[in-house]
């Protein structure tokens, strides 16, 4: 199915509830159960997302179909101006969620394409994202969209 009837729009503070719901779903999808969430997880998440929505370095987009939200992406620009790298800024895709009924229809690709376009417009020429090792859907998605693995995070409980 074509993604031509998918509309993207910039998220605003009025989208906080749906973005919070989608981020909780993403957390549940990726959670391996090894680290217990804080008792105020949802409250703290909403505060973090609210600050992201207000941050001029961040961009949140909502994907809609027939005026109903079906997914979102959240990204931010990061200044690397430490003199170590030739690239003074990078993009970071922090969150992406598409409702299961709307997957494999080009929605996530459209969200990523638009974020990449926005990054290019402000002079950012590379983007990073991360996902959990158990999220095989994400691994395939990012690989299919030209993203290469370049780092590994290891964890040890003490």
C-alpha positions in Angstrom: 0.0 0.0 0.0 1.2 3.5 -0.8 2.0 6.0 1.9 0.5 8.8 -0.3 -2.5 9.2 2.0 -0.3 9.6 5.1 0.0 13.2 6.2 2.9 14.3 8.4 2.7 17.3 10.6 4.8 18.9 13.3 3.7 17.8 16.8 2.8 20.4 19.4 2.1 20.4 23.1 -1.5 19.3 22.3 0.0 16.0 21.0 1.8 15.2 24.3 -0.7 12.5 25.3 -0.5 10.5 22.1 3.3 10.8 22.0 3.5 9.6 25.6 1.2 6.7 24.8 3.3 5.8 21.7 6.5 6.0 23.7 5.2 3.8 26.4 4.3 1.2 23.7 7.8 1.5 22.3 9.2 1.0 25.8 7.0 -2.1 26.3 8.1 -3.4 22.9 11.8 -3.1 23.6 11.8 -3.8 27.4 13.6 -7.0 28.3 12.4 -6.8 31.9 15.9 -6.6 33.3 15.7 -3.0 34.5 12.7 -2.1 36.5 11.1 1.3 35.5 10.8 4.0 38.0 7.4 4.1 39.9 6.8 7.5 38.2 7.9 6.3 34.8 4.9 7.7 32.9 4.9 11.0 34.7 8.7 11.4 34.2 8.4 10.4 30.6 5.7 13.0 30.0 7.9 15.7 31.5 10.8 14.6 29.3 8.7 14.5 26.2 7.2 17.9 27.0 10.6 19.4 27.3 11.6 17.9 24.0 8.5 19.3 22.3 9.5 22.8 23.6 13.2 22.4 22.6 14.1 24.2 19.4 16.8 21.6 18.7 14.2 18.9 18.6 11.5 18.0 16.1 8.6 15.7 16.6 6.4 14.7 13.7 3.0 13.0 13.8 1.9 10.7 11.0 -1.9 10.8 10.4 -4.3 9.0 8.2 -7.8 10.3 7.9 -6.9 12.9 10.6 -6.1 10.1 13.1 -2.6 9.7 14.5 -0.9 6.4 13.4 2.7 7.0 14.4 5.4 9.6 15.3 9.1 10.3 15.2 11.1 12.4 17.6 14.6 13.6 16.8 17.1 16.2 17.9 20.2 17.9 16.7 23.3 17.6 18.7 26.3 19.9 18.6 29.6 18.0 18.3 31.7 21.2 18.2 34.5 19.8 20.4 37.2 20.0 17.7 37.5 16.2 17.4 35.2 15.7 14.4 34.9 17.5 11.1 31.1 17.4 11.5 30.0 20.1 13.9 26.5 18.7 14.3 24.7 15.4 14.0 21.1 14.3 14.0 19.8 11.8 16.5 16.5 9.9 16.0 15.4 9.3 19.5 12.0 7.7 19.1 9.9 6.2 16.3 6.6 4.3 16.6 4.1 3.2 14.1 0.9 1.5 15.2 1.1 -2.2 14.3 -1.9 -2.0 11.9 -0.1 0.6 9.8 3.3 -1.1 9.6 4.8 -2.2 6.3 2.9 0.5 4.5 5.7 3.1 4.3 4.7 5.2 7.3 8.0 4.8 9.2 10.0 5.4 6.0 8.1 8.6 5.3 8.7 9.8 8.9 12.5 9.0 8.6 12.7 10.6 5.1 11.2 13.8 6.4 13.4 14.0 9.5 16.5 13.4 7.3 15.3 16.1 4.9 14.9 18.6 7.9 18.4 17.7 9.1 19.9 18.3 5.6 18.1 21.7 5.5 20.0 22.9 8.6 23.4 21.5 7.5 23.4 18.2 9.3 25.0 15.5 7.2 24.7 12.4 9.4 22.2 10.8 11.6 22.3 8.3 14.4 19.7 6.2 16.1 19.7 3.4 18.6 17.5 0.5 19.4 17.7 -2.5 21.7 19.5 -5.7 20.7 16.2 -7.6 21.0 14.3 -5.4 18.6 14.8 -7.3 15.4 12.1 -5.3 13.6 14.1 -2.2 14.2 17.4 -3.9 13.2 15.9 -4.8 9.8 14.1 -1.5 9.3 17.2 0.6 9.9 19.4 -1.6 7.8 16.8 -1.4 4.9 16.9 2.3 5.2 20.7 2.6 4.8 21.7 2.8 8.5 24.8 0.8 9.5 25.6 -0.5 12.9 28.6 1.4 14.3 28.6 0.9 18.1 27.5 -1.6 20.7 26.4 -1.0 24.3 27.2 -3.7 26.8 25.5 -4.0 30.2 26.6 -5.8 33.4 24.6 -5.9 36.6 26.6 -5.5 39.8 
